[in-house]
Structures are given as C-alpha cells and as structure tokens.
Amino acid sequence: MPERDVYKHGVPSWIDLSTTDLEGAKAFYGALFGWEADDVPTDQGRPYTMFRKNVRSVAGGGPMPPDMVEHGVPSMWNSYVNVDSVDDTLAEVESAGGSVMVPAMDVMSEGRMAFIVDPGGAAIGLWEPRNHKGAQLVNEHGTLTWNELMTDDLETAKAFYAAAFGWAAQTDQMPDGTYYTTFKVGDDMAAGMMAKTPEMGPMPNYWGIYFAVDDCEAAVAKAAELGGTVVAPPFDTPIGKMAVLADPQGATFALVSWSVPTE
C-alpha cells in the first residue's frame, strides 16, 4: 500500500535533503514531483522543511551546515532506517565495526536519531519514531520507493548490516550476468546493494535513493528543463526503466518506472 503509518525495525523509513540552496530545492522538487513545502519550527533556531504530497509527508529538507559547505561537501539525500532503539542499535553498530558519525539525539517530540558509518564508509541515519513515524506515502509517483547501497566490499557490508539491523542478504544473478543483493527483514524487502563498477570512477561508497515515477523518460526531460543534470539517461532493466539525476544543487537521486508490482 502506498500509504504508510508504521515501519518495522530495520526498514528504511525516511529520507531528507541537506542542500546548499533550500529555496531552489523546494522549487525544483515541487515542479518535478508536485511536492508542497511546509517549514516546521524546531528547537534549533531554524525550521525543518517537510515535503508533502497529497497532504502526506514524503521527505524532509534543510540547509547544509556551514562547515560542510566550507569543505565543499555537495548537497545530498540522506536515508534513515527505522529502529526500535537508537541507543541499542548504536551498540550493535560499533561492535560490528561501524562508527558513530552523529551521536544519538532527541528531535523534540518527533523521535530520536543518530548517523552511523559502515565499515566501507557509507553513511546512513537511524530513526527511532515517536510522533514522526516516517514517510507517509511511498511507492507511487514522486515518492520514495527504494534505498540502495553502492559499495566496493559486498561481503563486509552483508556481515555488518546483518549484525546492525538484522538484515538477511539474498544475492541473485541478473539477466546481464551481474549480481544484485536484496536485504530482507523477515519476508519483506528492505533495501538493495550493488557493487561499484570501474565506469563509476573514484566515487565513495554511499546510500542512494530511488523515487518512483509513472514515466521515467518524461520525468528526466522535466528535470532537465528545471535545471537538473542527467547523470545516467533512462535505461531498461528487468524490473523497469531507470535513470540517475542530480538536482540543480548537485544532490543525486535515481528514478524508476516499475514494471513489477510494489508494496
């Protein structure tokens, strides 16, 4: 179902954008996906933007911290995994060889969060929900549909995420001869993983996100009109047509028009 009000432990539940131009990002994603931006007051002195579609929250956003801007860090999308306890999960992360990037902290009455880095250097957030449960709409046009790790060490990542989140890894050979790993929580698919290829160049390991779109080629053309960059033009896969884009501020994301059912 596209509407979600609860997530299991270990399932990615939220994404947010850290950007060098929040107003520009609001305009871009609003025009591309039909999002409405709602600036919510926080106890940190600056609002947190909630992006909504059909009144339901689909993503968040905020300005990139000045020190990150000074160091030339590009705008980026962040993924968060739903956990029953941030503090308990951090203990599992450290014992499994990961590190804590942002220590556990309460976000008013909305939840508790932290950021971790896996042994390969990929960062991902943890979210312990209270009032804010996560994305309320997924798997339909203009909403989050998949989270994917790109890494150069598949086996280490499998072991780490099994220990940290309880993920079971299932690796299958694709029709083109490559292999794809699906992480599962019970019988449910939680996330995916691919090996980086030489064609990708010297990019760091990272967690990427996919938005579902009704028509991948039309969405790519629209993004380009709005000032986005086409990193990888639409291409066919066994599960649908995909593309990789960057928004005008440089944050990368992927699009997919599914040819298989999603839940």
Secondary structure as GFF3:
##gff-version 3
##sequence-region A 1 263
A	DSSP	beta_strand	12	19	.	.	.	ID=ss1
A	DSSP	alpha_helix	22	33	.	.	.	ID=ss2
A	DSSP	beta_strand	36	40	.	.	.	ID=ss3
A	DSSP	beta_strand	48	53	.	.	.	ID=ss4
A	DSSP	beta_strand	56	63	.	.	.	ID=ss5
A	DSSP	alpha_helix	66	70	.	.	.	ID=ss6
A	DSSP	beta_strand	76	82	.	.	.	ID=ss7
A	DSSP	alpha_helix	86	95	.	.	.	ID=ss8
A	DSSP	beta_strand	99	107	.	.	.	ID=ss9
A	DSSP	beta_strand	111	117	.	.	.	ID=ss10
A	DSSP	beta_strand	123	129	.	.	.	ID=ss11
A	DSSP	beta_strand	143	151	.	.	.	ID=ss12
A	DSSP	alpha_helix	154	165	.	.	.	ID=ss13
A	DSSP	beta_strand	168	173	.	.	.	ID=ss14
A	DSSP	beta_strand	179	185	.	.	.	ID=ss15
A	DSSP	beta_strand	188	195	.	.	.	ID=ss16
A	DSSP	three_ten_helix	198	200	.	.	.	ID=ss17
A	DSSP	beta_strand	206	212	.	.	.	ID=ss18
A	DSSP	alpha_helix	216	225	.	.	.	ID=ss19
A	DSSP	beta_strand	229	237	.	.	.	ID=ss20
A	DSSP	beta_strand	240	246	.	.	.	ID=ss21
A	DSSP	beta_strand	252	258	.	.	.	ID=ss22
###
